[in-house]
């Protein structure tokens, strides 16, 4: 009996060992990857060109009259349109204005006297009590007095115009960037006083090779970048006059109002400009490309989450997407963008987001 029990135990142990040996060995765990989708996009290949930021209005303000300079705004001062930038002493012109007003008053009195005298001689002439010569002489004096009064009024207008020019006013909202003359000295009319810059109306100016002219359109948006910041700008003007030496033309773009705080006049920027017409191409994220000596690859993840390496031809890029072409690649395929470097064909992967 005991021998039968031992024999049964040995049989069960043998069967259990055979069952364990029949189980397949456990494989490696799935490799974690991040994926992106192959997309068919309207693709415009671009090239980066260096340009500069300019103010649309950067002017030198001059003295309107000759005289002693009483006050000039300091560099860095922000002024609104119509505010005083500089002031010239107006006392000499104020005195000339008062003198000319007195001259007008005198000419008016003389004109009224001659008008009465002319009327009296006309009445006497009707009764032959005054000579025709005397009447003609008085008429001429009256006409000359009228002309003298008109001249005096014009001189007064000229003096008042000069008085208005003793204050140099800001032609737009802007900042004083440079002061050429200090208060206290005498200045001549037309002499430079300050330089004023419009900080609210900025534009980019880019010099572009002539071969790219057919692909740039007025009113289109281009990407402008500098110091890690970027913004879209609208093409406002194309100046198709090529420089003989550089064979480039000038392109001007308007910067959006909400991005003005990140730009300043004189700053260097990079603009992404189209170099071909738009076309439909397959694109992948740049991180999906694997560079090897024998070519460039992407790793396609199939429906069963298994990896398959695919050799591609790389085209032009735009932002974070790049055009690719391959025989079996199509829109909607998933390609690995992280963790693809060590994957083998057929290897199981797990999809991670973020």
C-alpha positions in Angstrom: 0.0 0.0 0.0 2.8 2.4 0.9 4.5 1.6 -2.3 1.4 2.5 -4.3 1.1 5.9 -2.5 4.8 6.7 -3.3 4.3 5.7 -6.9 1.2 7.9 -7.2 3.1 10.9 -5.8 6.0 10.4 -8.2 3.5 10.3 -11.1 1.9 13.6 -10.1 5.3 15.2 -9.7 6.3 14.1 -13.1 3.1 15.4 -14.7 3.5 18.8 -13.0 7.1 19.1 -14.2 6.0 18.2 -17.8 3.2 20.9 -17.6 5.6 23.6 -16.4 8.1 22.7 -19.1 5.4 23.1 -21.8 4.6 26.8 -20.9 6.3 29.3 -23.2 9.1 31.4 -21.6 8.0 35.0 -20.7 9.2 37.7 -23.2 10.5 41.2 -22.5 8.0 43.8 -21.4 6.6 46.3 -24.0 8.8 49.3 -24.6 7.2 52.7 -23.8 6.9 55.1 -26.7 5.2 58.3 -27.6 3.6 58.5 -31.0 2.4 61.1 -33.5 0.3 60.8 -36.6 1.3 61.0 -40.2 -0.7 63.9 -41.7 -1.4 65.1 -45.2 -1.0 68.8 -45.1 -0.9 71.8 -47.5 2.8 72.4 -47.1 4.7 75.6 -47.9 8.5 75.1 -47.7 10.2 78.1 -46.0 13.6 79.6 -45.5 14.8 81.8 -42.6 16.0 85.3 -43.6 17.5 87.9 -41.2 15.8 91.4 -41.1 15.5 94.4 -38.8 12.8 96.2 -36.9 12.2 99.8 -38.0 9.8 102.5 -36.8 7.5 103.8 -39.5 8.1 107.4 -38.2 11.5 108.4 -36.9 12.0 112.1 -37.5 14.2 115.0 -36.4 12.2 118.0 -35.1 13.6 121.4 -36.0 13.3 124.9 -34.6 10.5 126.9 -36.3 11.9 130.3 -35.5 15.2 131.9 -34.6 15.7 132.8 -31.0 16.9 131.7 -27.5 16.0 128.1 -26.7 14.1 128.1 -23.4 13.3 124.4 -22.9 13.8 121.0 -24.6 12.4 117.6 -23.6 14.9 115.1 -22.3 15.7 111.8 -24.1 13.4 109.0 -23.0 10.4 111.3 -22.5 7.2 109.9 -23.9 5.0 112.6 -25.5 1.5 112.4 -26.9 0.6 114.1 -30.2 0.3 117.9 -29.8 2.4 118.1 -26.6 5.3 120.5 -26.4 8.7 119.1 -27.3 10.7 122.4 -27.2 10.1 126.1 -26.7 11.8 129.2 -28.1 11.7 132.5 -26.3 8.6 134.4 -27.7 9.1 137.8 -26.1 10.6 139.5 -29.2 7.8 138.2 -31.4 5.1 139.2 -28.8 6.5 142.8 -28.9 6.4 142.7 -32.7 2.8 141.5 -32.6 1.8 144.4 -30.3 3.6 146.9 -32.6 1.9 145.6 -35.7 -1.6 145.7 -34.0 -0.9 149.4 -33.3 0.0 149.9 -37.0 -3.2 148.3 -38.1 -5.2 150.6 -35.7 -3.4 153.6 -37.2 -4.0 152.5 -40.8 -7.7 151.9 -40.0 -8.1 155.5 -38.6 -6.4 157.0 -41.7 -8.6 154.9 -44.0 -11.8 156.1 -42.2 -10.7 159.8 -42.5 -10.0 159.4 -46.3 -13.3 157.6 -46.7 -15.2 160.6 -45.2 -13.0 163.1 -47.2 -13.7 161.2 -50.5 -17.5 161.2 -49.8 -17.4 165.0 -49.1 -15.5 165.8 -52.3 -17.9 163.6 -54.4 -20.8 165.7 -53.1 -19.0 169.0 -53.8 -18.1 167.8 -57.3 -21.8 167.4 -58.1 -22.2 171.1 -57.6 -18.9 172.0 -59.2 -17.5 173.2 -55.9 -14.5 170.8 -56.1 -12.1 170.1 -58.9 -11.8 166.8 -60.6 -8.0 166.7 -59.9 -8.7 167.0 -56.1 -11.3 164.2 -56.2 -8.9 161.9 -58.1 -6.1 162.6 -55.7 -8.2 161.8 -52.7 -9.5 158.6 -54.4 -5.9 157.5 -54.9 -5.0 158.2 -51.3 -8.0 156.2 -50.1 -7.1 153.2 -52.3 -3.5 153.3 -51.1 -4.7 153.4 -47.5 -6.8 150.3 -48.1 -3.8 148.5 -49.5 -1.7 149.6 -46.5 -4.2 148.2 -44.1 -4.3 144.8 -45.9 -0.5 144.7 -45.9 -0.4 145.5 -42.1 -2.9 142.7 -41.5 -0.8 140.2 -43.5 2.3 141.2 -41.5 0.4 140.6 -38.3 -0.6 137.1 -39.6 3.0 136.4 -40.4 4.1 137.4 -36.8 1.3 135.3 -35.3 2.5 132.3 -37.4 6.0 132.8 -36.1 4.6 133.0 -32.6 2.9 129.6 -33.0 6.2 128.1 -34.1 8.0 129.1 -30.9 6.5 125.9 -29.5 7.7 122.7 -31.2 4.8 120.2 -30.9 5.0 116.4 -31.1 3.6 115.3 -34.5 2.7 111.8 -33.2 2.8 109.8 -30.0 6.4 108.8 -29.4 9.6 108.9 -27.4 12.5 111.4 -27.6 15.5 109.3 -28.4 18.1 112.0 -28.9 18.6 115.7 -28.0 20.8 117.7 -30.3 20.6 121.2 -28.6 20.4 122.2 -24.9 18.2 124.9 -23.5 19.9 128.4 -23.0 21.6 128.8 -26.4 20.4 130.6 -29.5 19.1 128.5 -32.5 18.4 129.3 -36.1 15.2 128.3 -37.9 15.5 124.8 -39.3 18.2 123.7 -36.8 17.8 120.1 -35.4 16.6 120.0 -31.8 15.6 116.4 -31.0 15.0 113.0 -32.6 11.5 111.5 -32.0 10.6 107.8 -32.5 7.1 106.3 -33.0 7.1 103.2 -30.8 3.6 102.1 -31.6 4.0 101.7 -35.4 6.8 99.2 -36.1 7.6 97.2 -39.2 10.1 94.6 -40.2 12.3 95.1 -43.2 13.8 92.0 -44.8 16.1 91.8 -47.8 15.2 88.7 -49.8 16.9 87.0 -52.8 15.2 87.8 -56.1 14.6 84.1 -56.8 12.0 83.9 -54.0 10.0 86.9 -55.4 7.4 84.8 -57.2 6.4 83.0 -54.0 5.8 86.0 -51.8 2.4 87.7 -51.9 1.2 91.0 -50.4 -1.2 90.5 -47.5 0.1 87.1 -46.6 1.3 86.3 -43.0 4.9 85.2 -42.2 6.4 84.1 -39.0 8.9 86.5 -37.3 11.2 85.3 -34.5 13.7 86.8 -32.1 15.2 85.8 -28.7 12.8 82.9 -28.3 9.7 84.9 -29.1 7.7 84.7 -32.3 4.7 86.4 -33.9 2.9 86.5 -37.2 3.4 89.6 -39.4 1.5 90.7 -42.5 3.3 91.5 -45.7 2.5 95.2 -46.3 4.8 96.1 -49.2 7.0 94.3 -51.7 9.6 96.6 -53.3 10.6 94.8 -56.5 13.7 96.8 -57.1 16.7 94.5 -56.8 20.1 95.6 -55.6 22.6 95.1 -58.3 25.3 93.6 -56.0 23.3 91.5 -53.6 20.4 90.6 -56.1 17.9 91.0 -53.3 14.7 93.1 -52.9 13.2 94.7 -49.9 10.2 93.2 -48.1 8.2 95.1 -45.4 5.9 93.5 -42.9 3.5 95.0 -40.4 3.8 93.7 -36.8 0.6 92.9 -35.0 -0.4 95.5 -32.3 -0.6 92.8 -29.5 3.1 91.9 -30.1 4.6 95.4 -30.1 5.8 95.1 -26.5 8.3 92.4 -27.5 10.0 94.3 -30.4 12.1 97.5 -30.5 13.4 99.5 -33.4 16.9 98.3 -34.5 16.3 94.8 -33.3 17.4 91.9 -35.5 14.8 89.3 -36.3 14.4 86.1 -38.4 11.6 85.8 -40.8 10.4 82.5 -42.3 9.6 83.1 -46.0 8.1 80.7 -48.5 10.4 79.4 -51.2 7.9 77.2 -53.2 4.3 77.1 -54.0 1.9 75.2 -51.6 1.6 71.5 -52.2 0.0 68.5 -50.5 2.6 66.3 -48.8 2.8 63.7 -46.0 4.3 65.2 -42.9 5.6 63.8 -39.6 6.9 65.5 -36.5 10.6 66.2 -36.6 11.1 64.1 -33.5 10.0 61.0 -35.5 13.0 61.0 -37.7 15.9 58.6 -36.9 19.1 59.5 -38.7 21.4 56.6 -39.6 24.4 56.3 -42.0 22.4 54.4 -44.5 19.5 56.8 -44.5 16.6 58.3 -42.5 13.9 56.1 -40.9 10.7 56.4 -39.0 9.2 53.7 -36.8 5.6 52.9 -37.6 3.4 51.5 -34.9 0.7 49.1 -36.2 -2.7 48.3 -34.8 -1.2 45.5 -32.6 1.2 48.0 -31.1 4.2 46.4 -32.8 7.1 48.4 -34.3 8.1 48.5 -38.0 11.0 50.5 -39.2 10.4 52.4 -42.5 13.0 54.2 -44.6 11.8 57.6 -45.8 13.0 60.4 -48.1 13.0 63.7 -46.2 11.7 66.9 -47.9 11.4 70.5 -46.7 10.4 71.4 -43.2 8.0 74.0 -41.7 7.9 74.7 -38.0 7.9 71.3 -36.2 6.7 69.3 -39.2 8.7 67.9 -42.0 7.7 66.4 -45.4 8.5 62.7 -46.0 7.8 60.1 -48.7 7.9 56.3 -48.5 6.2 53.5 -50.4 4.0 52.1 -47.6 3.6 55.3 -45.5 0.1 56.9 -45.6 -1.9 59.5 -43.8 -3.2 58.3 -40.4 -0.3 56.0 -39.6 1.2 56.3 -36.2 4.9 56.9 -35.9 7.0 56.9 -32.7 8.3 60.4 -31.7 10.0 59.3 -28.4 11.7 56.0 -27.5 12.1 54.8 -31.1 15.9 54.7 -31.4 16.3 51.1 -30.0 13.2 49.5 -31.2 13.5 46.4 -33.4 11.1 45.3 -36.1 8.1 43.4 -34.5 8.9 44.6 -31.0 5.8 45.2 -28.8 5.4 48.7 -27.5 3.1 50.5 -25.0 1.8 53.9 -26.0 2.4 56.8 -23.5 0.8 60.2 -23.8 2.3 63.5 -22.7 
